[in-house]
Amino acid sequence: MAPTISIIVPCYNQENYLDECLQSVLDQTYLDWECIIIDDGSTDNTEKVVRKWLNKDSRFKYFKKINGGVSSARNFGIEKANAEWILPLDGDDKIASQYLEFATNEFYKNPDIIYCKASFFGKTNEEFILDNFSYDLILLNNLIFCSGFFKKAAWEKTRGYDTNLIHGFEDWDFWIELLKNSSKKVIRMNYLGFYYRRKDVSRDVNINKNLSQKEEAFRYIFNKHQDEYFKIYGTYFDIVRQNKKLLSDNKKLTEVVNEPILKKIARKFIK
């Protein structure tokens, strides 16, 4: 019988972090899950670490593939998934013990995405502050971390995680792709259920330091979903002109609209 939830764990050279990640899966109070671990061509001892977990619990499954990046690995894992609901979980992050249990209590509402409160750990330990979700705002800035629940059937209607976004923002792009033809029903639970590891070196650190890569990713996403941007916002200057009150009431939106990279891209992209 198929499980209710498939947890998809892509990993590349994460032998030092996988134990903590997979222990957080094993510690779940909700038991009807499978965990599909996708080794994206690791050259360290990742496979050796995973083998221990395969021997501990038959709900862990392991596949190794040629390196193709996190989007490729997630898509590969979701294709192998047997459950109705999907939860991506990167191999260096972790989840709290009741994340699955509390999420399943929301499944009957038939949402498009379920997520929770989050915190950083590792190099820093502090709240991962996320603005309240709205579809209008997620077009301007990612409001949902990578480890949210969604249905495999919804993923099948999209183009999956975009393998062209090799430096980051693939989760932001995927949320837009999933939501734009959906009911846009998103549930954020009042529960600290996700822990995002901060490291000295990571893709997120690198892309935020490399403004050209960040600009390239932004432009790619805006062009890919240009119909949505036009439908919701019109031109960039319409955003500023027509939403003065919204901008004054929402400090975060003001910061996003005034971000130099976004302004530069918008002036080139939105004529």
N, C-alpha and C positions, 0 to 999 in steps of 0.2 A: 504494500500500500504506500502511495506517495506521501512524503512528509508535507506539512503545512508551509514550512519556511525553508528556503535554500539560502544559506549564508555563503557568499562568494568571496574568497580570500585570494586576491592576486598577490604575488610576492616575487621579488627579485633581489637576491643577495641579502636576505633579511634573517640570517641564522641567529643574530643576536636579539631579535625582537619577537620572533614567531611564537616562542613558548608562552609569553605573556598574552599575546593575542589569542592563541588557541585555548589557553586556560580560561580566558574570559568567556569563550564560547561554551566550553564544557561546564562552566559554573552556572549556566542559565537555569532558572527555575522552570521555564517552559521547555519541555523535552522533545516535542515533535519537530525536529529539525534535521537537516543534513548540512554538512559543511564541506564545500567543494574548494579545495586548495589548488590554485593554478600557479605552478612554478614557471615563471616567464624566462626560462633559460638561465637560471642562476649558475654561477661559477664557484660559489662557496659551499658550505655544508648545509644549505637549506634542505635538500632532500633527506639528509640524515636526520635532521631535526623532525621533519614531517613524519618520517617512518615511525618514530616513537609514538606519535599521536594516532597513527593508523592502528597500531597494536593496542592502544588504550581503549579505543571506541570505534565501532564499525560505522558510526555516522560520519566520520571523517573520510573523505575521498580525495585522491591525489592524482593530478595530471601534470605532466611536464611538456612544455612546448618551446619552440624556437622563440627567442626574444622578439617581442613586437610592441612592447610598451603596455602601460596599465589599461588603456582602452581595449586593446586587443585581448588582454588577459581576462578582463571582466566579461567581454562579449563571449569569449570561449567558455568561461565558467557558466554563464547564464544559459548558453546553449545546452550544456550538460545537465542543468538543473531539472529536478523532477517536481518541485513544489509550485504552488500557485503564486506564492509571495517570495520576493527576492530581497535580500539584504546584503549589499556590498560592504565589505570590511577589509580595509587594507592591512597587510601583514604586520605593520608596525603600530597599529592602533588597537584599541580594545573597547569592549562594551560592558556596561554594568549588568549585574546578574538578572535583573527583572526587565531588561529592555524588550526582549521577545514577548514575555508574558503580558506586559502592559500594552504592547502594540497589538497583540491578538485581540485584546478587548475592544479595539477600535475597528477591526476588520469588517464587522457587520454594517458599519456606516458606509462602506464601499468608497473609501477615499482614493485619490490618485497617488498620494504620497503621505507617509507617516514619518515623523521624526521627533526629536526631543531636545532637551537642553544639552549643552555640551561643555566640556572643559579641556584645557590644554594640560599636558603632562610631559615629563621628560626634562627638557632644558628649562622650561618655565611651568609653573602650576598656577593657572588662573582661569577665570571663566572665559569661555569662548562666546563672546557676545554676538548675538544674531538679532537683527531687526525682525519685527513681526512680518510674516509672509503677506505679500500681495503680488498678484501676477504683474501688475504694472512695474513694481519695483524690482522684481527678479530679472526683468529685461535689462535693467541698468546695473545690477550688482547681484552676485550670488548670495542668496539668503539661506540656503540649505547645504549643510555639509554633505560629504559623499555617502555617508552611511544612513540613508533613509530607506524605508520600505516602499516597494512598488510591486505591481503584478507583472509576472512574466509576459502575460498577454499584452500588457501595455508596451513593454519593451519590444515585443515582436512587431508592433505597429510603427515603431520608430526605425531609424537607421542604426540604432544601438549607440554605444559610446563611440565618438568620432576619433578614429585612429590618426587623423591628421593633426590633432592637438597633442603633440608629443611633449610639450613643455608645461602643460597644465591647463586648467579651466575646462577640462573635458566633462567634469560633473556638472558645472554651470550650464554648458551647452546641452547636456543630456536632459537636465530638468526642463529647460525651455522646450526642447523637442518633444518631450513626453507630455507637457502641459498644454501646448498650444492647440491641440485637437482633442482636449479632454474636458471634463466638467470643471477642472481647476479646483478641485476640492482637496485641500491640503490640511492635515492635522498636525499640530505641534503639541506634543504632550508636555505637561508640567512635571517633567522627570529628568534628572541628570543621568542620561543613559549612554552617552558616547564620550570617549576620551581620545583626543587627537594628539599624537606625539609630536612635539617640537624638537628638532635636531639642528645642529649647526649647519649641516648640509642636507638639503632636500630639494625636490623639484619646486616646491612653493617658495622656498627661500631664494632659489636661483632666479625664478621668473620675476619675482618682485624686485630683485636687484637689477635685472636685465630689462631695461625699459623697452628696448626694441622688440624683444620676445613678447613682452606683455602687450605692446601696441599691436603686434602682428596677430596675437591671439584674439584681442578685442575686435580688431577689424574683421577677422575671419568669422567670428560669431555674429557680428552685426550684419555682415553681408549674407551669411547663410540664412538668417532669420529676418531679412529686411522687410518682408511683408508684415510681420508682427510689429516691428518698430513703427512702420508707417501707419498701421491700423490703430495702434495705441497712442502714438505720440505725434504723428505727422512729421514735421521737420524738427531738427534739433532746436531751432530758435522758437518754434511753437512751444516746446517744453518750457522754456524760460518765460515766454510771453503769456501763455495761457494758464500756467500753474504757479503764479507768483505766491498765492496764499499757501498752496501745498508746500512750496519751497520754504516759505517763512516758518511753517509749522513743523517741518521735518528737517532737522539739522543734517541727518545722514543723507537724505536726497540732495540737499544743497551741496554737500561735499562731493557726491557722485557726479552731479551735473557740472560742477566746477573743476573736476579732475582734468588736468592738462591733457593727458593722453586721450580721454574720452572726447574732449572738445576738439582736439586735433583730428581724430578719426571722424567724428560726426560732421565736421565741415567738409571733409573730403567725400564722405560716403553719402550724406543726406544733402542733396542739392535743393 
